[in-house]
Amino acid sequence: MSAKTKKTVSWIAIIVVVFFLISQPEESAEMVRNGVGLLEQAAQAIITFLQSLA
């Protein structure tokens, strides 16, 4: 992909995200909570794995 194409795709993605945040703030917040929950679970799994090695 050329640099111009990447920049255009990036701007389109940003516009879509901003539109979604403005038009559906409650659903957006729920998606963020779910994402944070997944990161928390992943971190906990890594911690458990590392503790089992010790």
HELIX and SHEET records of a PDB file:
HELIX    1   1 ALA A    3  SER A   23  1                                  21    
HELIX    2   2 PRO A   25  LEU A   53  1                                  29    
END                                                                             
